[in-house]
């Protein structure tokens, strides 16, 4: 989107030009949107892959760093960079250390890909940066062919190792203590998760600066990169009024600031929605249809004058669907060809009411609506199926790693004990661990955690049984020795007296202990805990829709496949596409950022998404699916985000387990409703309530570790992790 498309008023300062001293304040306006805005984004932007523990504080900053390095490279400034300065604001400053924000940001600046990075290598490389006080900006942006060509050229020229340079990297000195500034108590105007990156040349003059906002789910808003007038490059082709960069330059480095002359162009157009609805690193490589969508609104802008709670009625939403009057068979037009900026997808929806209207009009399921939209973005059906199954395989592998971890505690000052391995071992006592008998062996690609079925020793294929087909696990015990050689037998009841706490001579006798056996719920909780323990340790997880809530959707999907599914591939595709549609509504209609809406924006959103997807896999109608999502979020409104020490551990891990259980119950309530019109609250109304609650919450409960459990839990440490 060029400057001429952004509007005629170019005299205003950029969105990230100044900061506020109000702790936790954020001027990011969550609005109901303008008529041209829509909720459609790619499901692969909503479900992306990265390393934990936080999508907004880890994955987002990593992508922001890579975007900045890419912009420096495209502007021809990378080789001139001599020093880098980083400023972290708001929630990023408050809890960044516990969320591994510095590590993620520095690796991102080096060009590391969040989806493919070696999770074991990442902390080692970060420690090398700290120890050697050197950073190589953009060194991983080059392709393997570019690296091979550079190595061959260096070898042909008989260059020494010291004289060689990375084809895309620029090595600079970087001192963590002086070059990274924690701006506690200050926020950038656009969002409370703000960061500013500034680079200088060898003479100490500023080359360029840019501000970023990590708005949740790994999505990043990046404004215009301002370039000093002496740093103009032939590669910079766009122009804008000089005043758009002056405020940001002066704020970043007042001593070296020199105003840009009115005739001098800026380096990039002001595009405040850049990366908000797609997760690309290089704007030139992003499909135009994925970049058109609801934009972020600043306070005071013309779009934010309307009440943030004003929503179209159901009749208005249905009318908008009828006005579109498009079908899958209609040829797609080029991106941007429509005057109102409608994306080139066949089924556009703005809210739950318009989504349901589409399903009625075209006699399609919600999953089918999303499928056709994804195909219109350039994926073939086979590619779409492969990418969705890859997302599920990554989720399943994460569960496997979590339940088979050999580590006893999670990293951080809390020293929290891992619970998933012991819980899973108790649940699968007597089950075969796998064809090779090695419990800790790597999960083969595409193989489910329990090989989809478990069998009892001594039986053939006809004896195969699912976990739900077995008697209560508490009634079984393993008799025999050796791995996989024991016989599964019913455990005899203890003949000894039970241990009872309480007086036996009291009129009200104490209740003897009972063994609670809920194997389905136990597996569900175990799966969610496993994912979040992997996430808390910086492992690879799927953002669903955030990393702090990454355990809910994989757990419910695994539970669906293990206990109910009759067609696993169909259910995986239906589950992810349906959950994605609901996630789009949350992203547009409210927020998925804990820094804006507390934990209801994360676990609350994922609970609603999982509830809707589970209802879809159980054969629920679109109206029932919408009802399940509404129940899931209605009873999550008001959840605070207050992790002690800023670590994504307490209460995050257990809250994901409860969110998974709540999702299943929400779906059951919706499926048991005899009348589709019997529910009193719609999903759109619940989203409006969620948005209103988020705006009214105090900043202490929005991922700042300044209130709630973060201050109530007493940790005997001298230096907090956040």
N, C-alpha and C positions, 0 to 999 in steps of 0.2 A: 504494500500500500504506500504510494508515494505521498509527498507533502501536499500535492495538489488534491489528493483524494481525502486527506485527513481533515480538510476544511480550509476556509479562507483566512481564518484568524491564526496567524503565525507569530503574533507578538507575545503570546503567553509563554511563561517559563515552562521548561519540560516538567513532566510529572514528578521527577525525582530531584528537583532542584534544591529543596530545603529539607530540614528535619525539624521535628517537634520534640520538645523536652517532656512531654506528657508520657509517663511510663506506660507502655503497652497500647498507646493510642494508635488508631489506624483510621485513615481517611478513605480507605477502600470502600466504595459504596456497593453493597449487595442489592441490586435493583431487580425488579421484575422484568426489566428489559423493554426495549422499544419494539415496534411492530416488525422491524426487519431482523430482529435477533431470533435465534433458534436454539434448540438444545442439541442438535445433531453434531456429534463428534465421532471420531473413529474409536471403535471399541479397543483397538490396539494402542491408542493413546491413553485410554482409561486403565487398561490392564497392561502395564509395561513391566519390564524386568530390571531390577537393579539390586544394589547392596544396601543393607539396613544400617542403622535402625529406624530412620525417619525419612519419609518421602519429602517433607517440606524442609527439613533441616540437614538432610544428608544427600538425597538424590537430587533435589532441586538445586542446591549450591554446586554440586558436581556438574550438572548440566549448565548452570550459569557460567562456571569457569571455562567450560569447553566452548560455549558461545562466544565469550570474550576473546579467547585465544583465536578462534576462527575469524572474528571481526578484525583483529589486529593483523592476521595473516592476509585477509582479503584487501585490507587498506594499505598494505605494503609497509607497515610499521613494525613488524615483528623483529626484524634484524636490528632495529634501532633501540629496542627496549633495553634499558640498563638496570632499572629498579621497578619493583611492583609494590604498591601499598594497598592494603585491604582494610575496609571498615565494615564491621558487622553491627547491625542495628536491631532494636526491638527484641523480639523473641529469639532471633538468631544469636544475639549477644547474651540473652538471659540463660538459655539452655544449650547453647551451641557446643560446648565442650562435651557434655554428656551425650549429645546426639552425633558426635564425630563430625561436626560441621567443618572444622579446619582441615581435617584429613581429606574429606570429600572435595572441598573447594580446591585445595592444592593439586590433588590428583586430576580434577577436572581441568584446571588451568594447564596441566601437562597434556591434556587431550585424551585422557583415559575414557574408554567407553563403559558406561555403567552396567550395560547388559552382559558384556563379555569379560570384564576384568576378573582376574584371578583373586578370589576373596582372601586367600592366604598370602598373596604377594602384596596386597594393598597396604596393610599395616607396616610391613617391612619397608616398603618404598617410602611411606610417610616418615618413618623413623630415620631413614637415610637423609631425607630432606632436612629434618631437624638437626641431625648430627653434623652433616657436612655444610649446612647453611647454603645450599645451592638448589635452585629450581630451574627446570628446563621447560619453558613455556612452549606448549604446542608440540612437544616431541612425539606424541602418539597420534597426531593428526595425519601424518604421512602414511600413504599406503605401503604395503610390502614391496610393491614394484619400485616405488620411489626410493625406499631405503636400499634396495638391492642396487639400483642404478647409482645412488650416491656412494655406496661402498665400492662398487666397481670403478667409479671415477677416481675415488681417493686412492685405490690400489694402483691404478694406472699411472697416477701422478706421483706415486711413492710418497704419499703424505704420511706423516707420523700420526699417532693416535691423538696427540695434543692438538694437531692442526686440523683434524677432521671436525666437521660440524654436522649436526643432524639436518636433513633436508627440510624439516618443518619446525625444528626446535630452536629456542634461543635460551642459552644457559645464563642465568643471572645469580647474583648473590641474594639470598633471602634469609633474613633473621626473624624468626617467629616472634620474638619478644618485642621487636621494634617496628616491624613491617606489617603486623596484624594488629589492628586497633579494635578493642571491644568498646563499643559506644553504648554503655549501659545507660538506661534512662532516656535514650533518644530513639526516635523512629523516623523513617522516611515517610513522606506524605501518602504514598500510594498503598502501602501495606506494612504490617508490623514485622513481616519477615523480609527485611531489606538488607542489601549489601551493596557496597560501592567498590569498584575496582579502578585503580588509577595507575598508569605507567609513566615513567620518566626516562629521558635519554641520559647519555653519559655526562652531560653538563648540568644535569639536575633540573632541566626544563620539562614541563609536563608535555607528554605526547598525546595522550587520550585518556578519557574517563567514561565510565558508564555505570548506571545503577540498575539493579535487578531486584525483583520481588519474587520470592518463592511462595506461590499461592496455594500450595497443597496438592497432593497427589503426584508430585514431581513436575507439575506445570510451572513454567517460569514466564514472568512478564519482563521483557527487557526494553528499555526506552532507547532513545537515539544516542549512539556513541559520539560524544563530543570530542573533536580533534582540535588541538591548538593550531593557530594560523600558520605557524612555522613548520607544521607537520603534515601539510597537505601532500597527498600522493596522487599520482596519475591514475591509480586504481580506483580512486573515489570518484564516482560519477554522479551521485545525487546531490541535490542542493536544498537549502532551506535558509530562513532568516538567521542571521548571526546571533540574535538575542536568545535563541533556543538553547544555546550551549553555554552562554556566559555564566549564568547562575550556578550551574553544576560545576563548572571549572573553578569558579571562585570559592564555592563551598568546599570542594575537595582539597584545594591547595591555595589558600589566600595569599601566601608569600610570593609564589611564582605566577600568580594570575595576571594575565594581560588581556583586556577585552578584545573580542574578535571584531574587526571592522565590519560596518554594516554591509559592505559589498562582498565580504568573504563568505563562501558557502560552508555549511556544516557538512559532516561526513555521511550521515545516514538520515533518512526521513524519520520523523516522529511517528512511531507505530506502536502505541501503547499496548496493543493486543498481541504483539508478536510473541509466539510460543504459548499463548494462553490456552489455545485449543488444539495444539499439536505439540509434540515433544521432539521436534527436530533440532539439530544443532546449527545447521547451515540453512538460512532462509531460502537460498537459491534452489535447494533440493526438496522443498516441501510442496506437496500438491496444493494448488490454489484453493481447491474445495475444502481442504482441511484447515485453511487459515481464515476462512470467513465464518464469523459466528458472533456470539455475544461478546461485547468488548467490556473492559473494565472502566468504571466511571469514577471520576474523582468528585469529591464534595464540591459543590458549586457549579459543576458543569450543567449544561442545559438538560442533559438526559436525567440528571439526578434530582431535578426539581419536583418530579412526581413523587408521591409517597412510595416508599420502598415496599409497602405491603399491597399496593394496587395490583391486582391480578385480573386477567380476563375471566369472564364467567365461562361456564361450560358451554353455553350456547355460542359465545363469541369464539371459543376455540374450535368448536365444530364448524362454524361458519368459515373460519380461516382455512380449515382443511378442505372444505367444499370449494373455496375460491381457488385453491391451488390446482384442483382438477387435473392432476397428473397421474400417470400410471407407469409401471415398469417398462411397458412396451414403447413409451414415447422416447424418441432419440434425445440423449442428453446434450445440453448445450454447453458451450465452452465456459470455463470458470470465469466469473465476473461479467458475463454477458448480460445478466439481468440488472436492471437499474437499482433494485433494492438489495443487491448483494446476496441473494439467495444462493446457497451452495448447490452444486450440481449433484444432488442426491434425489432419488425419486420420491422419497417419503419424508417430508419435513414435518417435525412436530416441535411444539414450543413448551408444552406442559403435559401432564398426565391426561387431561381431558382430550387434547388434540391427538395424543397417541392412541387412546381408546377409540376415537372417532375413525382413525385410519384403519384400525383392525376391523371395525364394523363395515366400513365402506368397501374394503378390498377383500374381506373374508380371509384375513391372515392373522397368524399369531404374532405376538410381540417379537419373538425370536426371528420370524420370517421377515418382518419389517426391517430389523437391524441387518439381517443377512443381505437383503437387496441393497440397502444403503452402502454396505461395505463393498459389494460387488461393483457398484457404480463408482467407487473410489479407485478402481483399477485392479482389484484382486479377482482372479478366476476362482470358481467354486473350489477347485482342488487346492489352490493356494490359501484360500480362506480357511478351509478345513484343516490344513496342515498347520497354519499359524495358531489357530485356536487349540488344537491338540498339543502344540508345543507349549502354550501357556499352561495347560493342565499338567503336562508332564513336568514342567518346572515346579508347579505347586506340589505335585505328588512327590517329587524328589526332595523338596524342602521338608515335607512331612517325614519322609524316610530318614533324612539326615538328623532331624530333630529327635526322633525316637531311638536312634542308634548312636547318639553322641556319647563319647567316652569322657567328656569334660563334666566335672561335678558341679562347678559354679559358673555363673555368667560373669563377664568382665564388668569392672566398676567397683566402686567403694561399697555398694550394698552387699556384695558377695552372695547374691541370691542363688539358692540351690536350684539346679535344673530338676524338673519334675517329670518331664515327658518320658525319659528312658525307663524310669522305675514304674511309672504308671502303665506304659505300654507292655513292659515285661510281665506285670501282674495280669493284665487283660489277656495276653496271648500265652499264658502259662499252659503248656500242653500242646500248643500249636507247633507245626513245623516252621522253622525259621527260614527255609528256602531250599532250593535244590542242592546247594552246596553245603548246607548246614551251618554256614557262617552268619551269625547274627549281625555282625558289623560290616558285612560285605557291601560293596557299592551296589546300588539299585540299578539293574539293567534298564536301559531306556525302553519306555513303553510298558514296563511290567508293574502291575499294581502292587500296593504294599503287602497285601495278603494273597497275592496271585489270584485276586478276586474271590477265591474260595479256599477254605481250609478243610483238611481231612483228618479224621481220627485214625490213629495207628491201627493197622490190621485190616482196614477196609479198602475196597477198590474205588474206581471212579464213581460207582453208584453211591458210595458213602459220602461223597463230597457234601459239605454243608457250609452255609454262610454263617458269619457270627450270629446273626439273628435266629438261625435255626438251632443253635446249640442251647442246652440247658444253661441256667445261670452259672456264670464262671465261678462263683463262690462255691459251687457244689462239685467242682472237679479238682483233681490233684494228679501230679505226675508220679508214677511208680516206676522205678528202674533207674539206670544210670547211663551216662553218656549222652552226647548231643543227638537229639532226635530218636533215641532208642527207647524212651520211656513209654509206658502205656497210660492212657488217659482214663482214669477211673473216678467214680463218684467218691467224694470225700465223706467219710463217716462222721456223723455228728459227734461232737465231743461229749463224753460221758461225765466229765468233771463239772462241778458247779461253775456257772458263769461268774465272772468278776463284776460285782455290782458296787457302785459308789452310792453311799447313802445308808441311813439307819434302817435296819430291818424291824425295829420295834416301834416304828412310827405309824400312826393311823394311815398316812398316805405312803404306801410302799414305793421305793424307787423302781424305775423302769429298767429291766435287764437290757443289756446291749443287744442290738440286732445288727445283722449284716445286710447293709443296703446293696441290692444288686440291680443295677440299671445298665446293662452292658452297652446298649445303644448310646445312651447319654454319655457313658464313660468313654467310649471310643470317640464320640463327637468332641468332648472336652480335650481328650488327649491329642487329637489332631490339631486343634486350635492352639493348644499350649506348645506343641512341637514347633509349629511355624513361627510363633512369636519368640520362642527361645533362640531359634536360628537367626531371626531378625535382630534380636537384642545383641547378639554376638557379632553382628556385622556380616552375616551370611547373605546369600543370594535368595531373594524372595520376589514374588509378583506383587506389584502395587495393586491393591484391590479394596477400595480405590486409593488407600494410603498404605504406608508401611506399618504405622502404629496399629492399624486395623487389618493387617494382612492375613490374620489367621481365621477370620470368620468364614469367608467365602470358600477357601480350600477345604476347611473342615466340613462344612455343610455339603459341598459337592462330593467329597470322599464318602461321607455318611450316606448320601443318596445312592452312590454307585455300589457301596458294600451291602446296603440293607434293602434297597428297593428297585434298583435298575434292572430292566430286562433288555435294554439296548444301550450299552454304555456310550458308544460314540454319539448317538443321537442325544442322549441326556447331557453329555459334556457340552456339545454345541448349543443345545437349548438353554442350559444353565448359564453359560457365560454370556450369551447374546442377550438373554432376558435381564440378567444382572447388569449388563452394560447399559441397557436402555434406561433402567431405573437410576443408575449412577449418573447418566447424562442429565436427568431431571434434577438431581441433587446439585450437580455442578453449576447448572444454569440457575435453578430456582432458589438455591440457598448457598451452601458452601461445603467444601470437603477439607477445609483447613482448620486445624485445631487452634491456630493462632487467631482465627476469627470467631469460631463457634464452639470452642472447647471440644470435649470428646464426643459430643453428639454429632459433630461434623465428621468424625472418623468412625468409631465403632457404631454410632447410631446409623450412619449412612450405609456401612457395610452390612449391618443387621437387616436393614430394609431391603437391600439388594439381594442378600441371600434368601430372605423370606420369600420375595417375589420369584426368584429362580427356583426354589424348592417347590413352590406351589405350581409353577409351570411344568416341572418334571413330574409332578403328581397329577397332571392333566387338568389343572385349573384353567378356567376361562380368563381372558384378559381382564375382565372386571374383578375376578377373584384375585388375580395376581396383583392388581393395583391395590386391592384391599389388604393383602398380606404385607405389601410394602408400607402401607400407611400404619398398620398396627405396629410394625417393627420400629418405625421412627417415632410414632406417637408416644411410646413408652420409653423412649431414650432422650426425649427433649430435656435439656437442662444439665446433661452430664458435663462435668468439668474436666479439664485436662490439667492435672496438678502432680506430675511425677516427681518424687523426691530425687534430688541431685540432677534433675533433667534427664535421667536415664529412662529409656523406653522399656521398663520392667515392671514397676509397681505404680499403679494398679493395672497396667496395660495388658500384661500376659493373661491374668485371670479374667479380665474384662472381655477379652476376645472369646474365651471359653463360654462365658455367660452370654455374650452376644450371639454365638453360634446356637446355643440352646434356645435363646429367645427367638431367633429366626425360625427355627422349626416349630415352636409353639405358635408364633404369629401366623405361619402358613396353615397350621392345623385349625386355628380359629377361623381363618378366612375360608378354608375348604369346608368347614362344617356349617357355614352360613347357608341357610336355605333360600334366602332371597338376596339377589345381587344389589338390591336397593335398600337393604336393611342396615347398612353401615352408616353411621351418623356423620363421620368425618371423611373427607376425600383426601387423597394424597397431596393435591395442590394446596388445600387448606393447611395440612400438616406442615408442608414446606414453608408456607407463609408464617406459621407459628414458630417454626425453627429459625427462620431468618430474623424475626422480631426478637426472639430469645437471645440469639447470638449478638445482636446489636445492643441488648440491654445487659449482657453479662459483664461483670467487672474484669479488668485485665488480669487480675491475679489468678483467674481460673481459665486462662487462655494460653496454656503452654508457656508460662513464664516461670514456673516453680517459685512463685511468690505468695502462694496461699494454699489452702486446702491441705491435702496430705503432704505436700512438699514442705510445709512448715510444721505440721503436727507430728510427723515422724522424726524422732530424734536420732541422728546418725553421729556416732562418736568419731568424727574425723575433723582434722584441723583445717583442711582445704577442701571445699566442696568440689565435686566433679563438674559442676556447671558454672 
